[in-house]
Amino acid sequence: MNPLLQAYDAAADRAATLHRPLLLSHTKPDGDAFGSLVAARELLRARGADPLAVSFDPLPRTYSVFARFEPVGVLGREVPLADLDHCDGVIIFDTGAWNQLLPLETWLRASALPRIIVDHHVTRDVPADALIIDESAAATCLILYHWAVHQGWTLSPDAAAAIFIGIATDTGWFAHSNTTPDALDAAARIAALGVAPNDIYQRLYQTDDAARLRLRAAVLSTIELAAQDRLAVLSVDQETFARVGATLADTENLINDPLSIRSVVVSVLLAEQKSGPVRVSFRSKAPLPGLCDLDIDVAAAAADFGGGGHRRAAGARIEGALPEVKRLVTAHLARRIENAEAGRRS
């Protein structure tokens, strides 16, 4: 049998033994993370379970589209840590890395509860009793869709909509290089269930407030080009966040703007937090004859700083002052680009 189908069955068998599974995803959750939590909660409830879906962070304004669903409780706010003692298993979506589970890392490491991981990222170091890993999948929500179809589970309207949002956001509304025929086919099949793409698009991308637009203008004004204009670097400090009335969550997708420059193959955004390390996001273009002649693996670049992700989209948290982190990251990426240039010419 196909190993992935075996993984579906093994994870389903394990999940069937859980009555009160804890559903988790990574810090700074995106559309795929929230979509996975909402959809999995619906699917498991339909199987007779009583899952507890928990987020490490409040729902950002960027993803207000999820306000249409039952809220996902925030750990330490709506969900006290003591509530986790009533769970009989853990299912983690859209990550398998300890550094993306920091608020519960100590608790998880000490827990003997059975653990299932559903993920599509290359970087992972969290052990589990059952794994559904498909690095070729455009989104974890796409894996969740196929898992449900394989098991014969019915998608409720909320589960279908949440999965569609996860696929759509992780593919950049079907524009990124991870937009596969599989992702498009799944989106079409979900739309046929009654999910309206135009409704979701409007709620996702046409509901920003003025603060986010001001932040976009401020961040774009910091753009610096390096490595013969192959690298674009953006940064935002706490003073800027306060001045425009925005938050870290409002930086979502801003990193993609410099990729509109023809010469740029890698974009990086550095965001200063109120406390803790600088958040660094990496993006790269896919090679395309006549337009992009380099193939830069930003997951490998992020891994050099203790982070990870996908070949085209990754992230890391780097200790230090923003100017120093910016210098280190810029120099590191410039070397990678220069090495790739040299390899292409040889």
Phi, psi and omega per residue, in radians:
M1 nan 2.595 3.057
N2 -0.916 2.248 -3.113
P3 -0.978 -0.607 -3.135
L4 -1.187 -0.698 3.105
L5 -1.154 -0.626 3.061
Q6 -1.107 -0.686 3.117
A7 -1.130 -0.692 3.077
Y8 -1.003 -0.844 -3.083
D9 -1.145 -0.763 -3.123
A10 -1.107 -0.741 3.132
A11 -1.178 -0.667 3.122
A12 -1.139 -0.712 3.108
D13 -1.093 -0.741 3.126
R14 -1.160 -0.765 -3.132
A15 -1.101 -0.568 -3.117
A16 -1.138 -0.329 3.141
T17 -1.505 -0.103 -3.055
L18 -1.766 2.283 3.060
H19 -1.690 -0.657 -3.085
R20 -2.211 1.165 3.140
P21 -1.279 2.485 3.028
L22 -1.553 2.174 3.141
L23 -1.821 2.177 -3.071
L24 -2.279 2.752 2.927
S25 -2.464 -2.925 -3.010
H26 -1.434 2.882 3.013
T27 -1.130 2.815 -3.053
K28 0.828 1.039 -3.044
P29 -1.119 2.509 3.101
D30 -1.900 -2.948 -3.100
G31 -1.100 -0.621 3.129
D32 -1.209 -0.659 3.129
A33 -1.168 -0.918 3.125
F34 -1.094 -0.715 3.130
G35 -1.045 -0.731 3.131
S36 -1.114 -0.759 -3.121
L37 -1.115 -0.808 -3.117
V38 -1.150 -0.828 -3.101
A39 -1.144 -0.760 -3.134
A40 -1.123 -0.678 3.097
R41 -1.038 -0.770 3.117
E42 -1.109 -0.813 -3.097
L43 -1.111 -0.735 -3.111
L44 -1.262 -0.619 3.066
R45 -1.076 -0.697 3.126
A46 -1.124 -0.365 3.109
R47 -1.589 0.057 3.095
G48 1.700 0.048 3.138
A49 -1.540 2.965 3.114
D50 -2.213 1.229 -3.032
P51 -1.214 2.647 3.045
L52 -1.958 1.848 3.119
A53 -1.570 2.220 -3.046
V54 -2.279 2.397 3.038
S55 -1.961 2.607 3.076
F56 -1.447 -0.319 -3.071
D57 -2.335 2.653 3.087
P58 -1.132 2.771 3.099
L59 -1.096 2.071 -3.135
P60 -1.297 2.740 3.138
R61 -1.006 -0.552 -3.131
T62 -1.003 -0.547 -3.092
Y63 -1.982 0.693 3.103
S64 -1.097 -0.253 3.071
V65 -0.993 -0.470 -3.136
F66 -1.348 -0.106 3.086
A67 -1.141 -0.278 3.127
R68 -1.260 -0.306 -3.105
F69 -1.758 2.922 2.973
E70 -0.990 2.324 -3.058
P71 -1.065 2.616 2.964
V72 -1.644 2.104 -3.066
G73 -1.165 2.539 3.123
V74 -1.649 2.260 3.138
L75 -1.039 2.262 3.122
G76 1.511 -0.104 3.093
R77 -2.083 -1.380 3.064
E78 -1.413 -0.387 -3.086
V79 -2.108 1.777 3.071
P80 -1.148 2.622 3.129
L81 -0.980 -0.574 -3.113
A82 -1.107 -0.443 -3.139
D83 -1.129 -0.424 -3.110
L84 -1.225 -0.338 3.138
D85 -1.168 -0.297 -3.130
H86 -1.586 -0.024 -3.141
C87 -1.466 2.605 -3.118
D88 -2.018 0.202 3.088
G89 -3.102 2.945 -3.118
V90 -2.320 2.288 3.035
I91 -2.126 2.111 -3.064
I92 -1.907 2.282 -3.097
F93 -2.040 2.474 2.971
D94 1.186 0.296 2.985
T95 -2.878 2.694 2.996
G96 -2.457 0.473 -3.052
A97 -2.018 2.298 3.139
W98 -1.021 -0.653 -3.056
N99 -1.226 -0.117 3.046
Q100 -1.828 0.102 3.123
L101 -2.183 0.440 -2.994
L102 -0.936 -0.695 -3.121
P103 -1.070 -0.402 3.135
L104 -2.158 0.235 -3.075
E105 -1.021 -0.836 -3.114
T106 -1.076 -0.765 3.138
W107 -1.105 -0.772 -3.116
L108 -1.158 -0.729 -3.134
R109 -1.112 -0.584 -3.114
A110 -1.471 -0.290 -3.050
S111 -1.358 2.458 3.069
A112 -1.744 0.120 -3.114
L113 -1.157 2.534 3.068
P114 -1.050 2.534 -3.017
R115 -2.280 2.314 3.068
I116 -2.081 2.397 3.081
I117 -2.137 2.297 3.069
V118 -2.140 2.019 -2.967
D119 -2.750 2.819 3.090
H120 -2.245 0.216 -3.130
H121 -1.561 2.704 3.123
V122 -1.358 -0.663 -3.041
T123 -1.484 2.132 3.092
R124 -2.818 2.537 3.106
D125 -2.557 0.188 3.122
V126 -1.603 2.137 3.116
P127 -1.273 2.689 -3.137
A128 -2.611 2.761 3.100
D129 -1.408 -0.471 3.094
A130 -2.510 2.390 -3.087
L131 -2.239 2.318 2.899
I132 -2.073 1.775 -3.087
I133 -2.115 2.148 3.065
D134 -2.398 1.646 -3.086
E135 -1.189 -0.269 3.122
S136 -1.489 -0.191 -3.088
A137 -1.268 2.449 -3.131
A138 -1.182 -0.450 -3.089
A139 -2.766 2.710 3.034
T140 -1.117 -0.594 3.091
C141 -1.087 -0.516 3.072
L142 -1.199 -0.698 3.060
I143 -1.080 -0.761 -3.135
L144 -1.081 -0.674 3.098
Y145 -1.077 -0.853 -3.124
H146 -1.158 -0.625 3.084
W147 -1.057 -0.819 -3.136
A148 -1.103 -0.764 -3.137
V149 -1.113 -0.778 -3.126
H150 -1.076 -0.657 -3.108
Q151 -1.457 -0.122 -3.126
G152 1.366 0.374 3.124
W153 -1.399 2.435 3.121
T154 -1.461 2.328 3.093
L155 -1.493 2.066 3.011
S156 -1.225 2.867 3.095
P157 -0.959 -0.705 3.138
D158 -1.198 -0.721 3.120
A159 -1.110 -0.737 -3.139
A160 -1.110 -0.801 -3.122
A161 -1.121 -0.724 -3.130
A162 -1.140 -0.704 3.107
I163 -1.142 -0.734 3.115
F164 -1.042 -0.768 3.140
I165 -1.058 -0.756 -3.142
G166 -1.078 -0.772 3.125
I167 -1.164 -0.785 -3.087
A168 -1.116 -0.733 -3.101
T169 -1.286 -0.659 -3.115
D170 -1.279 -0.315 3.076
T171 -1.757 0.140 -3.121
G172 1.081 0.814 -3.033
W173 0.925 0.874 3.019
F174 1.105 0.636 3.124
A175 -2.068 -0.371 -3.104
H176 -1.327 2.936 -3.088
S177 -1.188 -0.226 3.101
N178 -1.522 0.130 3.096
T179 -1.357 1.631 -3.081
T180 -1.648 2.869 3.007
P181 -0.964 -0.615 3.127
D182 -1.082 -0.783 -3.140
A183 -1.126 -0.730 3.137
L184 -1.159 -0.713 3.141
D185 -1.120 -0.774 3.127
A186 -1.102 -0.745 3.124
A187 -1.063 -0.715 3.124
A188 -1.128 -0.745 -3.131
R189 -1.149 -0.646 3.120
I190 -1.227 -0.713 3.085
A191 -1.034 -0.612 3.136
A192 -1.157 -0.326 3.101
L193 -1.407 -0.108 3.110
G194 2.072 0.010 3.090
V195 -1.337 2.249 -3.084
A196 -1.711 1.837 -3.122
P197 -0.987 -0.694 -3.109
N198 -1.130 -0.612 3.099
D199 -1.119 -0.816 -3.129
I200 -1.162 -0.727 3.129
Y201 -1.017 -0.817 -3.118
Q202 -1.095 -0.730 -3.134
R203 -1.218 -0.482 3.136
L204 -1.434 -0.785 -2.900
Y205 -2.036 0.021 -3.141
Q206 -2.280 0.612 3.125
T207 -2.294 0.329 3.129
D208 -1.145 2.681 3.014
D209 -1.730 3.064 -3.053
A210 -1.106 -0.567 -3.107
A211 -1.070 -0.720 -3.139
R212 -1.159 -0.672 3.119
L213 -1.180 -0.686 3.087
R214 -1.118 -0.674 3.110
L215 -1.114 -0.737 3.131
R216 -1.016 -0.786 3.125
A217 -1.096 -0.727 -3.116
A218 -1.172 -0.748 -3.121
V219 -1.167 -0.767 -3.138
L220 -1.105 -0.476 3.131
S221 -1.231 -0.237 3.136
T222 -1.598 0.004 -2.996
I223 -1.020 2.335 3.047
E224 -2.261 2.422 3.117
L225 -1.865 2.438 -3.134
A226 -2.454 3.086 3.118
A227 0.906 0.936 3.130
Q228 0.978 0.755 3.095
D229 1.144 0.329 3.077
R230 -1.513 -0.357 -3.069
L231 -2.063 2.276 3.058
A232 -1.997 2.307 -3.097
V233 -2.131 2.179 3.066
L234 -2.028 2.652 3.088
S235 -2.611 2.698 3.107
V236 -2.551 2.293 -3.139
D237 -1.865 3.052 -3.083
Q238 -1.159 -0.551 3.109
E239 -1.089 -0.679 3.135
T240 -1.192 -0.767 3.089
F241 -0.958 -0.818 -3.108
A242 -1.161 -0.698 -3.080
R243 -1.133 -0.692 -3.090
V244 -1.658 -0.106 3.115
G245 1.337 0.524 -3.102
A246 -1.948 3.017 3.126
T247 -2.208 3.028 3.130
L248 -1.012 -0.640 -3.132
A249 -1.084 -0.432 -3.117
D250 -1.286 -0.119 3.114
T251 -1.398 -0.117 -3.107
E252 -0.874 2.216 3.068
N253 1.296 -0.121 3.133
L254 -1.112 -0.479 -3.121
I255 -1.100 -0.401 -3.089
N256 -1.338 -0.360 -3.063
D257 -0.996 -0.797 -3.123
P258 -1.120 -0.335 3.130
L259 -1.203 -0.157 3.054
S260 -1.283 -0.269 3.083
I261 -1.317 2.225 -3.030
R262 -0.973 -0.726 -3.046
S263 -1.352 -0.372 -3.026
V264 -1.324 2.252 3.073
V265 -1.967 -0.348 3.115
V266 -2.332 2.357 3.062
S267 -2.138 2.457 3.117
V268 -2.359 2.428 3.106
L269 -2.170 2.179 3.105
L270 -1.910 2.198 -3.103
A271 -2.153 2.121 3.110
E272 -1.345 2.340 3.082
Q273 -1.715 2.883 3.105
K274 -1.096 -0.590 3.054
S275 -2.650 2.710 3.117
G276 1.623 -3.029 -3.047
P277 -1.222 2.845 3.062
V278 -1.312 2.330 3.066
R279 -1.487 2.222 -3.101
V280 -2.153 2.198 3.099
S281 -1.951 2.467 -3.112
F282 -2.157 2.437 3.016
R283 -2.428 2.608 3.059
S284 -2.461 2.686 3.076
K285 -1.420 2.638 3.000
A286 -1.399 2.519 3.096
P287 -1.007 2.431 3.127
L288 -2.609 2.055 -3.094
P289 -0.894 2.264 3.115
G290 1.503 -0.223 -3.127
L291 -2.182 -0.799 -3.117
C292 -2.375 1.984 -3.054
D293 -1.821 0.157 3.114
L294 -2.096 2.630 3.116
D295 -2.176 1.689 -3.078
I296 -1.796 2.115 3.124
D297 -1.498 1.736 -3.088
V298 -1.344 -0.321 3.039
A299 -1.125 -0.691 3.103
A300 -1.155 -0.677 3.109
A301 -1.136 -0.759 3.123
A302 -1.123 -0.634 -3.135
A303 -1.094 -0.512 3.103
D304 -1.142 -0.311 3.107
F305 -1.955 0.306 3.098
G306 1.508 0.151 -3.140
G307 -1.840 -2.686 3.133
G308 3.040 -2.911 -3.131
G309 2.518 -2.356 -3.127
H310 -1.885 2.929 3.117
R311 -1.044 -0.604 -3.090
R312 -1.801 -0.215 -3.102
A313 -2.607 2.143 -3.081
A314 -2.637 3.074 -3.132
G315 -2.741 2.861 3.108
A316 -2.719 2.801 3.013
R317 -2.054 2.155 -3.002
I318 -2.160 2.174 3.128
E319 -1.218 2.507 3.096
G320 2.303 2.957 3.080
A321 -1.253 2.603 -3.071
L322 -0.932 -0.830 -3.119
P323 -1.058 -0.682 -3.123
E324 -1.238 -0.733 3.094
V325 -1.088 -0.712 3.113
K326 -1.056 -0.751 3.132
R327 -1.105 -0.775 -3.115
L328 -1.131 -0.804 -3.096
V329 -1.172 -0.732 3.134
T330 -1.076 -0.807 -3.138
A331 -1.111 -0.715 -3.118
H332 -1.131 -0.804 -3.129
L333 -1.204 -0.642 3.099
A334 -1.064 -0.702 3.104
R335 -1.129 -0.724 3.123
R336 -1.087 -0.733 3.136
I337 -1.167 -0.760 3.125
E338 -1.099 -0.704 3.096
N339 -1.131 -0.676 3.110
A340 -1.161 -0.663 3.088
E341 -1.092 -0.773 -3.127
A342 -1.130 -0.695 3.123
G343 -1.157 -0.622 3.133
R344 -1.171 -0.623 -3.093
R345 -1.360 -0.450 -3.054
S346 -1.347 nan nan
